[in-house]
């Protein structure tokens, strides 16, 4: 078990980052929000979960230990693998997921690409006694916290890649990008656009559609 990686960030992609540890580069899959907080050349510490398959070893990274715990608990539900668990954490914070499961909020769960009504019902049934109550460690609802920024038009490519990685089609992604573009332009007047906040806004747009 690789519990965490600590080192300088060698590169950041659309859904992965490479962290150099003792001369070895570890590729870590992470949510857009986590990736947005990383800077190439700067040190980072990421709690991790190693997923072992017959033909692959995949390392998933998280903003904190709570995200990793929820990621692993989500996979104890039938039909929830690591990619879907990560998608759930890309759309909702850990406490949002705890609250959704505790209150049978199927609407919130079905906002995640790949989860339909029946899947949401199964997740609630199987996880209600496992996820526990919200911890109150992070604010719930409202705008997402600022976890990263992107210069100029780079925000569009990063958000597009994240949406495609979460299962949305190119057409759907472009439509959502057009919708949140005015927000990005407004942010650009005072600072560079916030990728994580724009991604969450795009996901809200797609969920409403």
Secondary structure, DSSP 8 states (H G I E B T S, - for coil): ---EEEEEEEEE-SSEEEEEETTEEEEEE--HHHHTT--TTSEEEEEEEEEEETTEEEEEEESSHHHHHHHHHHTTSTT--HHHHHHHHHHS-HHHHHHHHHTT-HHHHTTSTT--HHHHHHHHHHHHHHH-S---SS--SSS-----EE-TTHHHHHHHHHHHHTT--HHHHHHHHHHHHHHHHHHHHHS-EEHHHHHHHHHHHHHH-
